[in-house]
Amino acid sequence: MGAGEIGRRLGVGPSRVQQLINRKGFPDPYDELDMGKVWRTADVEKWIREHRSDLAQDPEGSE
């Protein structure tokens, strides 16, 4: 999951994504590719469950 996917999942723009991914407690990136950093979807979803319970469902909308 890249920064763009994280933003779409959370419903926020690029500036807010940058703030979040630089915060202590946000999962560390899995890897860094030429296109940028990438995170494991499971790690991001766990963070969402812990910090944004209003969005705690899978991206397709089923819990």
N, CA, C and O atoms as a CHARMM CRD file, in Angstrom:
* protein
*
  252
    1    1 MET  N      0.85900  -1.15400   0.00000 PROA 1      0.00000
    2    1 MET  CA     0.00000   0.00000   0.00000 PROA 1      0.00000
    3    1 MET  C      0.91300   1.22600   0.00000 PROA 1      0.00000
    4    1 MET  O      1.76200   1.37700   0.87900 PROA 1      0.00000
    5    2 GLY  N      0.73300   2.09200  -0.98300 PROA 2      0.00000
    6    2 GLY  CA     1.49900   3.32600  -1.04800 PROA 2      0.00000
    7    2 GLY  C      0.75900   4.47200  -0.37200 PROA 2      0.00000
    8    2 GLY  O     -0.35100   4.29400   0.13000 PROA 2      0.00000
    9    3 ALA  N      1.37700   5.64100  -0.36300 PROA 3      0.00000
   10    3 ALA  CA     0.77700   6.80500   0.28700 PROA 3      0.00000
   11    3 ALA  C     -0.56500   7.16100  -0.34100 PROA 3      0.00000
   12    3 ALA  O     -1.48500   7.56400   0.37000 PROA 3      0.00000
   13    4 GLY  N     -0.69500   7.02100  -1.65000 PROA 4      0.00000
   14    4 GLY  CA    -1.95800   7.32500  -2.32000 PROA 4      0.00000
   15    4 GLY  C     -3.08000   6.40900  -1.85700 PROA 4      0.00000
   16    4 GLY  O     -4.20000   6.86000  -1.61400 PROA 4      0.00000
   17    5 GLU  N     -2.77700   5.12400  -1.73600 PROA 5      0.00000
   18    5 GLU  CA    -3.78100   4.16800  -1.25500 PROA 5      0.00000
   19    5 GLU  C     -4.14100   4.43800   0.20500 PROA 5      0.00000
   20    5 GLU  O     -5.30200   4.30600   0.59300 PROA 5      0.00000
   21    6 ILE  N     -3.16600   4.80800   1.00000 PROA 6      0.00000
   22    6 ILE  CA    -3.44700   5.13800   2.39700 PROA 6      0.00000
   23    6 ILE  C     -4.38700   6.34100   2.45900 PROA 6      0.00000
   24    6 ILE  O     -5.34700   6.34600   3.23000 PROA 6      0.00000
   25    7 GLY  N     -4.10900   7.34500   1.65500 PROA 7      0.00000
   26    7 GLY  CA    -4.97300   8.52500   1.62400 PROA 7      0.00000
   27    7 GLY  C     -6.38900   8.19600   1.21300 PROA 7      0.00000
   28    7 GLY  O     -7.34300   8.67600   1.82500 PROA 7      0.00000
   29    8 ARG  N     -6.53800   7.38100   0.18200 PROA 8      0.00000
   30    8 ARG  CA    -7.89100   6.98800  -0.25300 PROA 8      0.00000
   31    8 ARG  C     -8.59400   6.18000   0.82400 PROA 8      0.00000
   32    8 ARG  O     -9.78800   6.36300   1.05900 PROA 8      0.00000
   33    9 ARG  N     -7.86800   5.29500   1.47300 PROA 9      0.00000
   34    9 ARG  CA    -8.45500   4.45900   2.52700 PROA 9      0.00000
   35    9 ARG  C     -8.94500   5.30900   3.69900 PROA 9      0.00000
   36    9 ARG  O     -9.98900   5.02500   4.28800 PROA 9      0.00000
   37   10 LEU  N     -8.18400   6.35400   4.03200 PROA 10     0.00000
   38   10 LEU  CA    -8.53400   7.20300   5.15800 PROA 10     0.00000
   39   10 LEU  C     -9.41500   8.39300   4.75800 PROA 10     0.00000
   40   10 LEU  O     -9.98200   9.06700   5.61800 PROA 10     0.00000
   41   11 GLY  N     -9.52200   8.64300   3.46700 PROA 11     0.00000
   42   11 GLY  CA   -10.31100   9.77700   3.01200 PROA 11     0.00000
   43   11 GLY  C     -9.62600  11.10700   3.27500 PROA 11     0.00000
   44   11 GLY  O    -10.28500  12.10000   3.58500 PROA 11     0.00000
   45   12 VAL  N     -8.29900  11.13000   3.15100 PROA 12     0.00000
   46   12 VAL  CA    -7.53300  12.35000   3.39600 PROA 12     0.00000
   47   12 VAL  C     -6.61500  12.64000   2.21900 PROA 12     0.00000
   48   12 VAL  O     -6.35200  11.77200   1.38700 PROA 12     0.00000
   49   13 GLY  N     -6.13700  13.86700   2.16600 PROA 13     0.00000
   50   13 GLY  CA    -5.25700  14.28300   1.08800 PROA 13     0.00000
   51   13 GLY  C     -3.79900  13.98100   1.36100 PROA 13     0.00000
   52   13 GLY  O     -3.44100  13.50700   2.43900 PROA 13     0.00000
   53   14 PRO  N     -2.96100  14.26000   0.37300 PROA 14     0.00000
   54   14 PRO  CA    -1.53200  13.95000   0.47800 PROA 14     0.00000
   55   14 PRO  C     -0.82700  14.60500   1.66200 PROA 14     0.00000
   56   14 PRO  O      0.03600  13.98200   2.28100 PROA 14     0.00000
   57   15 SER  N     -1.17700  15.84200   1.98800 PROA 15     0.00000
   58   15 SER  CA    -0.52400  16.52100   3.11500 PROA 15     0.00000
   59   15 SER  C     -0.80300  15.79800   4.42500 PROA 15     0.00000
   60   15 SER  O      0.08900  15.61200   5.25200 PROA 15     0.00000
   61   16 ARG  N     -2.06700  15.39100   4.59800 PROA 16     0.00000
   62   16 ARG  CA    -2.43900  14.69200   5.82900 PROA 16     0.00000
   63   16 ARG  C     -1.78100  13.31800   5.89300 PROA 16     0.00000
   64   16 ARG  O     -1.36000  12.88000   6.96300 PROA 16     0.00000
   65   17 VAL  N     -1.69000  12.64400   4.76200 PROA 17     0.00000
   66   17 VAL  CA    -1.00400  11.33800   4.73500 PROA 17     0.00000
   67   17 VAL  C      0.42800  11.51400   5.20500 PROA 17     0.00000
   68   17 VAL  O      0.91000  10.72700   6.02000 PROA 17     0.00000
   69   18 GLN  N      1.11700  12.53400   4.70700 PROA 18     0.00000
   70   18 GLN  CA     2.49800  12.76300   5.11700 PROA 18     0.00000
   71   18 GLN  C      2.59900  13.00700   6.61600 PROA 18     0.00000
   72   18 GLN  O      3.52100  12.51500   7.26700 PROA 18     0.00000
   73   19 GLN  N      1.65600  13.76300   7.16500 PROA 19     0.00000
   74   19 GLN  CA     1.65700  13.98600   8.61300 PROA 19     0.00000
   75   19 GLN  C      1.50600  12.66800   9.36000 PROA 19     0.00000
   76   19 GLN  O      2.22900  12.40200  10.32000 PROA 19     0.00000
   77   20 LEU  N      0.57000  11.85300   8.91500 PROA 20     0.00000
   78   20 LEU  CA     0.29400  10.58700   9.60300 PROA 20     0.00000
   79   20 LEU  C      1.46300   9.61900   9.51800 PROA 20     0.00000
   80   20 LEU  O      1.85400   9.03100  10.52600 PROA 20     0.00000
   81   21 ILE  N      2.02600   9.44700   8.32500 PROA 21     0.00000
   82   21 ILE  CA     3.08500   8.44600   8.18000 PROA 21     0.00000
   83   21 ILE  C      4.37100   8.86700   8.88500 PROA 21     0.00000
   84   21 ILE  O      5.24400   8.03500   9.13000 PROA 21     0.00000
   85   22 ASN  N      4.49300  10.15000   9.21100 PROA 22     0.00000
   86   22 ASN  CA     5.67300  10.62400   9.94500 PROA 22     0.00000
   87   22 ASN  C      5.46500  10.63000  11.45300 PROA 22     0.00000
   88   22 ASN  O      6.38600  10.93900  12.20900 PROA 22     0.00000
   89   23 ARG  N      4.26000  10.29100  11.89200 PROA 23     0.00000
   90   23 ARG  CA     3.97100  10.25900  13.32700 PROA 23     0.00000
   91   23 ARG  C      4.51400   8.99700  13.97200 PROA 23     0.00000
   92   23 ARG  O      4.57600   7.92600  13.36900 PROA 23     0.00000
   93   24 LYS  N      4.90400   9.17300  15.22400 PROA 24     0.00000
   94   24 LYS  CA     5.28200   8.01200  16.02100 PROA 24     0.00000
   95   24 LYS  C      4.03600   7.14400  16.16900 PROA 24     0.00000
   96   24 LYS  O      2.94900   7.66100  16.42600 PROA 24     0.00000
   97   25 GLY  N      4.18200   5.85800  16.01200 PROA 25     0.00000
   98   25 GLY  CA     3.05800   4.94800  16.15100 PROA 25     0.00000
   99   25 GLY  C      2.48000   4.47600  14.82800 PROA 25     0.00000
  100   25 GLY  O      1.80800   3.44600  14.78000 PROA 25     0.00000
  101   26 PHE  N      2.73700   5.22800  13.73700 PROA 26     0.00000
  102   26 PHE  CA     2.28500   4.73800  12.43800 PROA 26     0.00000
  103   26 PHE  C      3.24800   3.63300  12.01800 PROA 26     0.00000
  104   26 PHE  O      4.44700   3.73000  12.28000 PROA 26     0.00000
  105   27 PRO  N      2.74300   2.58900  11.37500 PROA 27     0.00000
  106   27 PRO  CA     3.64200   1.48000  11.00100 PROA 27     0.00000
  107   27 PRO  C      4.82300   1.93800  10.15800 PROA 27     0.00000
  108   27 PRO  O      4.70900   2.85500   9.34400 PROA 27     0.00000
  109   28 ASP  N      5.94100   1.29200  10.36700 PROA 28     0.00000
  110   28 ASP  CA     7.10300   1.54700   9.52500 PROA 28     0.00000
  111   28 ASP  C      6.83800   0.99600   8.13600 PROA 28     0.00000
  112   28 ASP  O      6.14500  -0.01100   7.98900 PROA 28     0.00000
  113   29 PRO  N      7.38100   1.64500   7.11800 PROA 29     0.00000
  114   29 PRO  CA     7.22100   1.11100   5.76000 PROA 29     0.00000
  115   29 PRO  C      7.83800  -0.27900   5.65700 PROA 29     0.00000
  116   29 PRO  O      8.81800  -0.59600   6.33100 PROA 29     0.00000
  117   30 TYR  N      7.24600  -1.08800   4.80800 PROA 30     0.00000
  118   30 TYR  CA     7.76400  -2.42000   4.53500 PROA 30     0.00000
  119   30 TYR  C      9.00800  -2.32100   3.66100 PROA 30     0.00000
  120   30 TYR  O      9.97500  -3.05800   3.85000 PROA 30     0.00000
  121   31 ASP  N      8.96700  -1.40100   2.70600 PROA 31     0.00000
  122   31 ASP  CA    10.05600  -1.26200   1.74800 PROA 31     0.00000
  123   31 ASP  C      9.98200   0.12500   1.12400 PROA 31     0.00000
  124   31 ASP  O      8.98200   0.82900   1.26500 PROA 31     0.00000
  125   32 GLU  N     11.04400   0.50400   0.43700 PROA 32     0.00000
  126   32 GLU  CA    11.02900   1.74300  -0.32800 PROA 32     0.00000
  127   32 GLU  C     11.41600   1.41100  -1.75800 PROA 32     0.00000
  128   32 GLU  O     12.50000   0.89400  -2.02800 PROA 32     0.00000
  129   33 LEU  N     10.50600   1.72000  -2.66300 PROA 33     0.00000
  130   33 LEU  CA    10.71000   1.46000  -4.08100 PROA 33     0.00000
  131   33 LEU  C     11.02500   2.77300  -4.77800 PROA 33     0.00000
  132   33 LEU  O     11.01200   3.83000  -4.14700 PROA 33     0.00000
  133   34 ASP  N     11.30600   2.71500  -6.07000 PROA 34     0.00000
  134   34 ASP  CA    11.54900   3.94500  -6.82800 PROA 34     0.00000
  135   34 ASP  C     10.36100   4.90000  -6.72300 PROA 34     0.00000
  136   34 ASP  O     10.54400   6.11700  -6.69200 PROA 34     0.00000
  137   35 MET  N      9.14600   4.35400  -6.66900 PROA 35     0.00000
  138   35 MET  CA     7.93600   5.18600  -6.59100 PROA 35     0.00000
  139   35 MET  C      7.67900   5.73100  -5.19600 PROA 35     0.00000
  140   35 MET  O      6.84700   6.62400  -5.03400 PROA 35     0.00000
  141   36 GLY  N      8.35900   5.22600  -4.19900 PROA 36     0.00000
  142   36 GLY  CA     8.18200   5.69800  -2.83600 PROA 36     0.00000
  143   36 GLY  C      8.07200   4.55700  -1.84500 PROA 36     0.00000
  144   36 GLY  O      8.29800   3.39400  -2.17800 PROA 36     0.00000
  145   37 LYS  N      7.72100   4.91700  -0.61900 PROA 37     0.00000
  146   37 LYS  CA     7.59100   3.92500   0.44400 PROA 37     0.00000
  147   37 LYS  C      6.30700   3.13700   0.28500 PROA 37     0.00000
  148   37 LYS  O      5.31200   3.64000  -0.23700 PROA 37     0.00000
  149   38 VAL  N      6.34400   1.88900   0.74500 PROA 38     0.00000
  150   38 VAL  CA     5.15400   1.03400   0.72900 PROA 38     0.00000
  151   38 VAL  C      4.99400   0.36600   2.09200 PROA 38     0.00000
  152   38 VAL  O      5.97000   0.05800   2.77600 PROA 38     0.00000
  153   39 TRP  N      3.73800   0.15500   2.46000 PROA 39     0.00000
  154   39 TRP  CA     3.38800  -0.44300   3.74400 PROA 39     0.00000
  155   39 TRP  C      2.59800  -1.71700   3.51100 PROA 39     0.00000
  156   39 TRP  O      1.91500  -1.85800   2.49700 PROA 39     0.00000
  157   40 ARG  N      2.69300  -2.63000   4.44000 PROA 40     0.00000
  158   40 ARG  CA     1.84500  -3.82500   4.39800 PROA 40     0.00000
  159   40 ARG  C      0.42000  -3.39300   4.71800 PROA 40     0.00000
  160   40 ARG  O      0.18200  -2.66400   5.68200 PROA 40     0.00000
  161   41 THR  N     -0.51200  -3.84500   3.91000 PROA 41     0.00000
  162   41 THR  CA    -1.91200  -3.50200   4.11900 PROA 41     0.00000
  163   41 THR  C     -2.36000  -3.92000   5.51400 PROA 41     0.00000
  164   41 THR  O     -3.07700  -3.17200   6.18000 PROA 41     0.00000
  165   42 ALA  N     -1.95500  -5.08400   5.95900 PROA 42     0.00000
  166   42 ALA  CA    -2.36200  -5.56400   7.28400 PROA 42     0.00000
  167   42 ALA  C     -1.88400  -4.62400   8.38600 PROA 42     0.00000
  168   42 ALA  O     -2.60200  -4.40500   9.36100 PROA 42     0.00000
  169   43 ASP  N     -0.68200  -4.06500   8.24600 PROA 43     0.00000
  170   43 ASP  CA    -0.16100  -3.13400   9.24800 PROA 43     0.00000
  171   43 ASP  C     -0.97500  -1.84500   9.27500 PROA 43     0.00000
  172   43 ASP  O     -1.29000  -1.32300  10.34400 PROA 43     0.00000
  173   44 VAL  N     -1.31300  -1.33500   8.09200 PROA 44     0.00000
  174   44 VAL  CA    -2.10600  -0.10800   8.01300 PROA 44     0.00000
  175   44 VAL  C     -3.51100  -0.35200   8.55500 PROA 44     0.00000
  176   44 VAL  O     -4.04800   0.48100   9.28600 PROA 44     0.00000
  177   45 GLU  N     -4.10900  -1.49100   8.20100 PROA 45     0.00000
  178   45 GLU  CA    -5.45500  -1.79800   8.69500 PROA 45     0.00000
  179   45 GLU  C     -5.46300  -1.95400  10.21000 PROA 45     0.00000
  180   45 GLU  O     -6.42900  -1.55600  10.86200 PROA 45     0.00000
  181   46 LYS  N     -4.42400  -2.51500  10.77400 PROA 46     0.00000
  182   46 LYS  CA    -4.32600  -2.63000  12.23300 PROA 46     0.00000
  183   46 LYS  C     -4.26100  -1.23800  12.85400 PROA 46     0.00000
  184   46 LYS  O     -4.92900  -0.97300  13.85400 PROA 46     0.00000
  185   47 TRP  N     -3.46300  -0.34900  12.26900 PROA 47     0.00000
  186   47 TRP  CA    -3.36700   1.02200  12.76500 PROA 47     0.00000
  187   47 TRP  C     -4.73700   1.69600  12.68900 PROA 47     0.00000
  188   47 TRP  O     -5.13500   2.39600  13.62000 PROA 47     0.00000
  189   48 ILE  N     -5.45200   1.49300  11.59600 PROA 48     0.00000
  190   48 ILE  CA    -6.79100   2.08100  11.44600 PROA 48     0.00000
  191   48 ILE  C     -7.70900   1.57000  12.55200 PROA 48     0.00000
  192   48 ILE  O     -8.42900   2.35600  13.16800 PROA 48     0.00000
  193   49 ARG  N     -7.69300   0.26600  12.81000 PROA 49     0.00000
  194   49 ARG  CA    -8.54700  -0.28500  13.87800 PROA 49     0.00000
  195   49 ARG  C     -8.22600   0.34800  15.22700 PROA 49     0.00000
  196   49 ARG  O     -9.12400   0.58300  16.03600 PROA 49     0.00000
  197   50 GLU  N     -6.95000   0.62200  15.46800 PROA 50     0.00000
  198   50 GLU  CA    -6.52700   1.16200  16.75500 PROA 50     0.00000
  199   50 GLU  C     -6.72200   2.66800  16.87800 PROA 50     0.00000
  200   50 GLU  O     -6.94800   3.17300  17.97800 PROA 50     0.00000
  201   51 HSD  N     -6.63900   3.39700  15.75800 PROA 51     0.00000
  202   51 HSD  CA    -6.63000   4.85700  15.81700 PROA 51     0.00000
  203   51 HSD  C     -7.79400   5.53000  15.10300 PROA 51     0.00000
  204   51 HSD  O     -8.07600   6.70200  15.35300 PROA 51     0.00000
  205   52 ARG  N     -8.46100   4.81700  14.23300 PROA 52     0.00000
  206   52 ARG  CA    -9.58600   5.38400  13.47400 PROA 52     0.00000
  207   52 ARG  C    -10.71200   4.35700  13.42100 PROA 52     0.00000
  208   52 ARG  O    -11.07900   3.87200  12.35100 PROA 52     0.00000
  209   53 SER  N    -11.24500   4.04000  14.57800 PROA 53     0.00000
  210   53 SER  CA   -12.24200   2.97600  14.66200 PROA 53     0.00000
  211   53 SER  C    -13.45900   3.24200  13.77800 PROA 53     0.00000
  212   53 SER  O    -14.15800   2.30600  13.39200 PROA 53     0.00000
  213   54 ASP  N    -13.71500   4.51200  13.45600 PROA 54     0.00000
  214   54 ASP  CA   -14.82700   4.82600  12.55900 PROA 54     0.00000
  215   54 ASP  C    -14.60500   4.26600  11.15700 PROA 54     0.00000
  216   54 ASP  O    -15.56000   4.11600  10.39400 PROA 54     0.00000
  217   55 LEU  N    -13.37000   3.96000  10.81200 PROA 55     0.00000
  218   55 LEU  CA   -13.04100   3.40700   9.49000 PROA 55     0.00000
  219   55 LEU  C    -12.63200   1.94200   9.55800 PROA 55     0.00000
  220   55 LEU  O    -12.15500   1.39200   8.56500 PROA 55     0.00000
  221   56 ALA  N    -12.80600   1.31000  10.69500 PROA 56     0.00000
  222   56 ALA  CA   -12.31300  -0.05200  10.91000 PROA 56     0.00000
  223   56 ALA  C    -13.17200  -1.07700  10.19900 PROA 56     0.00000
  224   56 ALA  O    -14.00400  -1.75100  10.80500 PROA 56     0.00000
  225   57 GLN  N    -12.95300  -1.17500   8.92600 PROA 57     0.00000
  226   57 GLN  CA   -13.57100  -2.20200   8.08700 PROA 57     0.00000
  227   57 GLN  C    -12.65500  -2.38500   6.89300 PROA 57     0.00000
  228   57 GLN  O    -11.73200  -1.59900   6.68000 PROA 57     0.00000
  229   58 ASP  N    -12.91000  -3.41300   6.12500 PROA 58     0.00000
  230   58 ASP  CA   -12.03500  -3.57500   4.96700 PROA 58     0.00000
  231   58 ASP  C    -12.42200  -2.54500   3.90700 PROA 58     0.00000
  232   58 ASP  O    -13.52300  -1.99800   3.96100 PROA 58     0.00000
  233   59 PRO  N    -11.53400  -2.26900   2.93800 PROA 59     0.00000
  234   59 PRO  CA   -11.79000  -1.22000   1.95100 PROA 59     0.00000
  235   59 PRO  C    -13.05900  -1.43000   1.12800 PROA 59     0.00000
  236   59 PRO  O    -13.60700  -0.46200   0.60100 PROA 59     0.00000
  237   60 GLU  N    -13.53700  -2.65400   1.00400 PROA 60     0.00000
  238   60 GLU  CA   -14.75300  -2.90300   0.25400 PROA 60     0.00000
  239   60 GLU  C    -16.00700  -2.62800   1.05800 PROA 60     0.00000
  240   60 GLU  O    -17.10600  -2.63800   0.50400 PROA 60     0.00000
  241   61 GLY  N    -15.86900  -2.38700   2.33600 PROA 61     0.00000
  242   61 GLY  CA   -17.00100  -1.99300   3.14700 PROA 61     0.00000
  243   61 GLY  C    -17.60900  -3.08900   3.98900 PROA 61     0.00000
  244   61 GLY  O    -18.55500  -2.81500   4.72800 PROA 61     0.00000
  245   62 SER  N    -17.12100  -4.31600   3.92100 PROA 62     0.00000
  246   62 SER  CA   -17.65700  -5.36000   4.79100 PROA 62     0.00000
  247   62 SER  C    -16.75500  -5.51400   5.99400 PROA 62     0.00000
  248   62 SER  O    -15.53500  -5.40200   5.87400 PROA 62     0.00000
  249   63 GLU  N    -17.33800  -5.77000   7.15600 PROA 63     0.00000
  250   63 GLU  CA   -16.53600  -5.86700   8.36800 PROA 63     0.00000
  251   63 GLU  C    -16.06600  -7.28400   8.61100 PROA 63     0.00000
  252   63 GLU  O    -15.37500  -7.54500   9.59600 PROA 63     0.00000
